[in-house]
Amino acid sequence: MAANDTTEAVVEAQGLTKVFSDFWMRRKAVAVDGIDLSIRRDEIFGLLGPNGSGKSTTIKMILGLLHRTRGRLAVFGRDPTDVEVKRRIGYLPEETYMYRYLSPTETLDFYGRLFGLARAVRKRRAEELLSMVGLSHAAHRPVGEFSKGMARRLGIAQALINDPELLILDEPTSGLDPLGTRQVKDLLLDLGRRGKTIILSSHQLDDVQDVCDRMVILYGGRVRSEGTVDELLEDSGRSVITVPHLDADAARRVERVLQETAHVQVERIASPRQRLEDLFMQIVERARAEKTETSGAQAGGPTAAFLRGEQPGEGGGLIRELVSEAAPQAPAPSGAPAQQPPARPEPARPAASPTPPPAAPRGGADVDRSVIDDLLGGGGGS
């Protein structure tokens, strides 16, 4: 999924600098010091570095939450503070902030309203996302009762509610167990295959190594190294030969041949070890096969259908359809009979009443019927 150099840049930064100053405008710290970035469409890009290296500050400038001191920064070719840019971004901050007394369903409905999603779309996406992150069984529990890992799963669902083109994740696996970590990595790879652009900032180097196409390593606010995973991790000073298991006698003969022909000393001969994450997943799968119950977060389902692009006609398509229906019809050509709307049956007139019925509110077509439905039917915002 690695992008080529001709792919359109989603985030473009040149000489990007952020200086924090005190009340008297005296310079206190240079958080980002003249970095150059080009994050292309359809790639997963990693931001690495120790604490205080400028990762979160860079992300906040991309989001338009912080103003740059110097340099140039464009997101989708526009200034990051442009509201239209923000509609196309999903963001998971380093710390998960949720309203404690809302349920996951109500939380996702709230964020869906912020993006102007229709009620039916909000409801369907909330159900799909909660199933995807393994929280369907806790869809109506208050978020304040959640563990950190469960809240993190809900935060990932919140970042995806608007089906963003650019997804920015700051420490997405913080607080997650190995099961949730593996699921998040699989989700990122799935979204990358669909064409999403993802910026991933993490201290978990294995997570970045497993999913990122390219990465930069920051230190002191500057880019210290940049490239693909293979370019940065290749050890050109060693060679690895993988063969089926050798007994001790065969290993000694191989070592002797290498010494005599290539004049190299074998450093180590050992059986390969599987990763701890793989072992953990095997144990979990065995427990599931035994129908072992758990009260924590469950294994998530497949990627939500709307994130896979299997539900066309949502969002902007619906708006365009409504606009086209409301547009005035073109006048009929001269000589052609004008089309008349079908006649509606005249409603029966109500019996005379001493008090007239209340007048319909002005601008009734603009009333959000979902609010009225919630009040009358107890919809709970779903």
C-alpha positions as CSV (number, residue, x, y, z in Angstrom):
1,M,0.0,0.0,0.0
2,A,3.0,2.3,-0.1
3,A,2.3,5.5,-2.0
4,N,4.5,6.8,-4.8
5,D,5.9,10.2,-5.1
6,T,3.3,11.4,-7.6
7,T,0.4,10.8,-5.2
8,E,-1.4,13.9,-4.0
9,A,-0.2,15.3,-0.7
10,V,-2.9,15.4,2.0
11,V,-0.6,17.2,4.5
12,E,2.3,19.4,3.3
13,A,4.6,21.2,5.7
14,Q,7.7,23.3,4.9
15,G,9.8,24.8,7.6
16,L,7.0,24.2,10.2
17,T,8.0,25.8,13.5
18,K,6.2,26.3,16.8
19,V,7.6,28.4,19.5
20,F,5.9,28.7,22.9
21,S,6.3,32.1,24.6
22,D,5.4,33.4,28.0
23,F,3.1,36.4,28.8
24,W,5.8,38.9,27.9
25,M,6.4,37.1,24.5
26,R,9.8,35.7,25.7
27,R,10.6,32.4,24.1
28,K,10.2,29.5,26.5
29,A,10.5,26.4,24.3
30,V,10.8,25.5,20.6
31,A,8.5,22.5,20.3
32,V,8.8,22.1,16.6
33,D,11.8,23.4,14.8
34,G,11.6,23.8,11.0
35,I,10.3,20.3,10.0
36,D,9.4,19.3,6.4
37,L,6.6,16.7,6.0
38,S,4.7,15.4,3.0
39,I,2.0,12.9,3.9
40,R,0.5,11.5,0.8
41,R,-3.0,10.1,0.1
42,D,-3.6,6.4,0.8
43,E,-0.7,5.9,3.1
44,I,-0.2,5.2,6.8
45,F,2.3,7.6,8.2
46,G,4.1,7.2,11.6
47,L,5.3,9.9,13.9
48,L,7.9,8.6,16.3
49,G,9.9,10.1,19.1
50,P,10.3,10.3,22.8
51,N,8.3,12.5,25.1
52,G,8.7,16.2,24.2
53,S,9.9,15.5,20.7
54,G,7.1,17.6,19.1
55,K,4.7,14.8,18.0
56,S,1.6,16.1,19.7
57,T,2.4,19.7,18.9
58,T,2.7,18.8,15.2
59,I,-0.7,17.0,15.3
60,K,-2.4,19.9,17.0
61,M,-1.1,22.3,14.3
62,I,-2.4,19.9,11.6
63,L,-5.8,20.0,13.3
64,G,-5.8,23.7,13.5
65,L,-5.8,23.7,17.3
66,L,-2.4,25.5,17.5
67,H,-1.2,28.3,15.2
68,R,2.2,27.8,13.7
69,T,4.9,30.4,14.5
70,R,6.7,30.1,11.1
71,G,6.6,28.0,8.0
72,R,3.9,26.7,5.7
73,L,1.3,24.1,6.5
74,A,-1.6,22.9,4.3
75,V,-4.1,20.1,4.8
76,F,-6.1,19.1,1.7
77,G,-4.5,22.1,0.1
78,R,-6.1,24.5,2.6
79,D,-5.3,26.2,5.9
80,P,-5.8,23.8,8.8
81,T,-8.3,26.2,10.5
82,D,-10.7,25.9,7.5
83,V,-14.0,24.3,8.8
84,E,-14.4,22.4,5.6
85,V,-11.0,20.7,6.3
86,K,-12.2,19.6,9.8
87,R,-15.2,17.8,8.3
88,R,-12.9,15.5,6.5
89,I,-10.8,14.6,9.6
90,G,-11.2,12.0,12.4
91,Y,-9.2,12.5,15.5
92,L,-8.4,10.4,18.6
93,P,-6.5,12.4,21.2
94,E,-3.9,10.9,23.5
95,E,-6.3,10.9,26.4
96,T,-9.9,9.7,26.0
97,Y,-12.4,12.4,27.0
98,M,-16.0,11.3,27.1
99,Y,-19.2,12.4,28.9
100,R,-19.4,10.1,31.9
101,Y,-23.2,9.8,32.1
102,L,-23.8,9.1,28.4
103,S,-23.9,5.6,27.0
104,P,-21.8,4.6,24.0
105,T,-24.8,4.8,21.8
106,E,-25.6,8.3,23.0
107,T,-22.0,9.3,22.7
108,L,-21.7,8.3,19.1
109,D,-25.1,9.9,18.3
110,F,-23.8,13.2,19.8
111,Y,-20.7,13.2,17.7
112,G,-22.8,12.2,14.6
113,R,-25.0,15.2,15.2
114,L,-21.9,17.5,15.3
115,F,-21.1,16.3,11.7
116,G,-24.7,16.8,10.6
117,L,-25.4,13.1,9.9
118,A,-29.1,12.1,9.5
119,R,-30.7,10.3,12.3
120,A,-31.0,6.9,10.5
121,V,-27.3,7.2,9.4
122,R,-26.2,8.0,13.0
123,K,-28.1,5.0,14.4
124,R,-26.8,2.5,11.8
125,R,-23.2,3.7,12.1
126,A,-23.3,3.6,15.9
127,E,-24.4,0.0,15.8
128,E,-21.8,-1.0,13.3
129,L,-19.0,0.8,15.1
130,L,-19.9,-0.6,18.5
131,S,-19.9,-4.1,17.0
132,M,-16.6,-3.4,15.4
133,V,-14.8,-2.4,18.6
134,G,-16.5,-5.1,20.7
135,L,-18.8,-2.9,22.8
136,S,-22.2,-4.0,21.6
137,H,-22.9,-5.7,25.0
138,A,-22.2,-2.4,26.8
139,A,-24.0,-0.1,24.3
140,H,-26.3,1.3,27.1
141,R,-24.0,1.4,30.1
142,P,-22.7,4.8,31.3
143,V,-19.2,5.5,29.9
144,G,-18.1,6.5,33.5
145,E,-18.2,2.8,34.4
146,F,-15.8,1.8,31.6
147,S,-12.2,0.7,32.1
148,K,-9.5,2.7,30.3
149,G,-9.3,0.1,27.5
150,M,-13.1,0.1,26.9
151,A,-13.1,3.9,26.8
152,R,-10.3,3.8,24.3
153,R,-12.3,1.5,22.1
154,L,-15.2,3.9,22.2
155,G,-12.8,6.8,21.4
156,I,-11.7,4.9,18.2
157,A,-15.3,4.5,17.2
158,Q,-15.9,8.2,17.8
159,A,-13.0,9.1,15.5
160,L,-14.6,7.1,12.7
161,I,-18.2,8.2,13.0
162,N,-17.9,10.7,10.1
163,D,-16.0,8.2,7.8
164,P,-13.0,10.6,7.6
165,E,-10.6,10.9,4.7
166,L,-7.7,11.7,7.1
167,L,-7.6,9.8,10.4
168,I,-5.2,11.1,13.1
169,L,-4.5,8.7,16.0
170,D,-2.4,9.8,19.0
171,E,-1.4,6.7,21.0
172,P,-4.4,4.6,19.8
173,T,-3.4,1.4,21.6
174,S,-2.8,3.1,25.0
175,G,-4.7,1.1,27.6
176,L,-5.7,-1.7,25.3
177,D,-5.0,-5.3,25.9
178,P,-3.1,-7.3,23.3
179,L,-6.5,-8.4,21.8
180,G,-7.6,-4.8,21.3
181,T,-4.1,-3.8,20.0
182,R,-4.2,-6.5,17.4
183,Q,-7.7,-5.5,16.4
184,V,-6.7,-1.8,16.0
185,K,-3.7,-2.7,13.8
186,D,-6.0,-4.9,11.6
187,L,-8.5,-2.0,11.4
188,L,-5.7,0.4,10.3
189,L,-4.5,-1.9,7.6
190,D,-8.1,-2.4,6.4
191,L,-8.7,1.3,6.3
192,G,-5.4,1.8,4.5
193,R,-6.4,-0.7,1.8
194,R,-9.6,1.3,1.3
195,G,-7.7,4.5,0.6
196,K,-7.7,6.3,4.0
197,T,-4.8,8.5,4.9
198,I,-3.7,7.8,8.5
199,I,-1.3,9.6,10.8
200,L,-0.2,7.4,13.7
201,S,1.7,8.7,16.7
202,S,2.7,6.0,19.2
203,H,5.4,5.0,21.6
204,Q,4.6,1.3,20.8
205,L,7.3,0.8,18.2
206,D,6.0,-2.6,17.2
207,D,2.6,-1.1,16.4
208,V,4.2,1.4,14.1
209,Q,6.4,-1.2,12.5
210,D,3.5,-3.5,11.7
211,V,1.2,-1.0,10.0
212,C,3.1,2.1,8.7
213,D,4.2,2.6,5.1
214,R,6.6,5.5,6.0
215,M,7.6,7.2,9.2
216,V,9.7,10.0,10.7
217,I,11.6,10.0,13.9
218,L,11.6,13.3,15.8
219,Y,13.9,14.5,18.5
220,G,14.1,18.0,19.9
221,G,11.5,19.2,17.5
222,R,13.5,18.1,14.4
223,V,13.3,15.3,12.0
224,R,16.2,12.9,12.7
225,S,15.3,10.2,10.2
226,E,12.7,9.5,7.6
227,G,11.8,6.7,5.2
228,T,9.9,3.4,4.8
229,V,9.9,0.7,7.4
230,D,12.2,-1.5,5.3
231,E,14.7,1.4,4.6
232,L,15.0,2.3,8.3
233,L,15.1,-1.2,9.8
234,E,17.4,-3.0,7.3
235,D,20.6,-4.2,8.9
236,S,23.0,-4.2,6.0
237,G,25.8,-5.6,8.2
238,R,24.3,-9.0,8.7
239,S,22.7,-11.8,6.6
240,V,20.0,-14.2,7.7
241,I,19.7,-17.7,6.3
242,T,16.5,-19.6,7.2
243,V,16.4,-23.4,6.9
244,P,14.4,-26.2,8.5
245,H,15.7,-27.4,11.9
246,L,19.3,-28.6,11.9
247,D,20.7,-31.1,14.4
248,A,23.9,-30.3,16.2
249,D,26.1,-32.2,13.7
250,A,24.6,-30.5,10.6
251,A,25.0,-27.1,12.3
252,R,28.7,-27.7,12.9
253,R,29.2,-28.7,9.3
254,V,27.4,-25.5,8.1
255,E,29.5,-23.4,10.4
256,R,32.7,-25.1,9.2
257,V,31.8,-24.5,5.5
258,L,31.1,-20.8,6.1
259,Q,34.4,-20.4,7.9
260,E,36.4,-22.2,5.1
261,T,34.7,-20.6,2.1
262,A,33.4,-17.2,3.2
263,H,35.8,-16.7,6.1
264,V,33.0,-15.6,8.4
265,Q,32.3,-16.7,12.0
266,V,28.8,-17.8,12.7
267,E,27.5,-15.6,15.6
268,R,24.5,-17.7,16.6
269,I,22.5,-20.7,15.6
270,A,19.1,-21.0,17.3
271,S,15.5,-21.9,16.7
272,P,13.2,-18.9,15.8
273,R,10.9,-17.6,18.5
274,Q,7.3,-16.6,17.9
275,R,6.2,-13.1,19.1
276,L,4.5,-12.8,22.5
277,E,1.5,-11.2,20.8
278,D,1.0,-14.2,18.6
279,L,1.2,-16.5,21.6
280,F,-1.3,-14.4,23.4
281,M,-3.7,-14.5,20.5
282,Q,-3.5,-18.2,20.3
283,I,-4.4,-18.5,24.0
284,V,-7.4,-16.2,23.6
285,E,-8.6,-18.1,20.6
286,R,-8.5,-21.4,22.6
287,A,-10.5,-19.7,25.4
288,R,-13.1,-18.5,22.9
289,A,-13.4,-22.0,21.5
290,E,-14.1,-23.2,25.0
291,K,-17.0,-20.6,25.3
292,T,-15.3,-19.0,28.3
293,E,-17.3,-15.9,29.4
294,T,-15.8,-12.5,30.0
295,S,-17.3,-9.3,31.4
296,G,-14.8,-7.0,29.8
297,A,-14.6,-5.8,26.2
298,Q,-15.3,-8.5,23.7
299,A,-13.7,-9.4,20.4
300,G,-14.7,-6.9,17.8
301,G,-16.5,-7.7,14.6
302,P,-15.5,-6.9,11.1
303,T,-14.8,-3.3,9.9
304,A,-18.0,-1.3,9.8
305,A,-19.8,-1.5,6.4
306,F,-19.8,2.3,5.9
307,L,-16.0,2.3,6.4
308,R,-15.6,-0.3,3.7
309,G,-17.6,1.9,1.3
310,E,-20.5,-0.5,1.1
311,Q,-23.2,2.0,1.9
312,P,-23.2,4.6,-0.9
313,G,-25.7,7.5,-0.9
314,E,-25.1,8.6,2.7
315,G,-24.3,12.1,3.9
316,G,-23.6,14.4,1.1
317,G,-25.4,12.2,-1.4
318,L,-28.6,12.5,0.7
319,I,-28.2,16.2,0.9
320,R,-27.8,16.5,-2.9
321,E,-30.8,14.4,-3.4
322,L,-33.0,16.6,-1.1
323,V,-31.7,19.7,-2.8
324,S,-32.5,18.3,-6.3
325,E,-36.0,17.5,-5.1
326,A,-36.5,21.0,-3.7
327,A,-35.2,22.7,-6.9
328,P,-37.9,24.4,-9.0
329,Q,-39.0,22.6,-12.1
330,A,-38.0,24.0,-15.5
331,P,-40.9,25.6,-17.4
332,A,-42.6,23.3,-19.9
333,P,-41.8,24.1,-23.6
334,S,-44.2,26.3,-25.5
335,G,-47.2,24.4,-26.8
336,A,-46.8,21.5,-24.4
337,P,-49.4,21.0,-21.7
338,A,-48.1,21.9,-18.3
339,Q,-47.9,19.0,-15.9
340,Q,-50.1,19.4,-12.9
341,P,-49.3,17.8,-9.6
342,P,-51.6,15.0,-8.7
343,A,-54.6,16.1,-6.9
344,R,-54.7,15.3,-3.2
345,P,-57.9,14.2,-1.5
346,E,-59.3,17.0,0.5
347,P,-59.2,16.1,4.2
348,A,-62.4,15.9,6.1
349,R,-63.2,19.1,7.9
350,P,-63.2,18.8,11.7
351,A,-66.3,19.6,13.6
352,A,-66.6,23.2,14.9
353,S,-64.7,23.8,18.1
354,P,-64.9,26.7,20.5
355,T,-61.2,27.1,20.5
356,P,-59.3,27.0,17.2
357,P,-56.3,24.6,16.9
358,P,-52.9,26.1,17.5
359,A,-51.2,27.4,14.3
360,A,-48.4,25.4,12.9
361,P,-44.9,26.8,13.8
362,R,-43.3,28.9,11.2
363,G,-40.5,27.3,9.2
364,G,-41.9,23.8,10.0
365,A,-39.9,22.3,7.2
366,D,-36.7,23.2,9.1
367,V,-37.7,21.6,12.4
368,D,-35.5,18.7,13.5
369,R,-38.1,16.0,13.8
370,S,-35.6,13.7,15.6
371,V,-35.7,15.9,18.7
372,I,-39.6,15.8,18.7
373,D,-39.5,12.0,18.1
374,D,-37.1,11.6,21.1
375,L,-39.4,13.6,23.4
376,L,-42.6,11.8,22.4
377,G,-41.2,8.3,21.9
378,G,-38.4,8.2,24.4
379,G,-35.8,7.5,21.6
380,G,-32.9,8.4,23.8
381,G,-31.2,10.1,20.9
382,S,-30.7,6.9,19.0
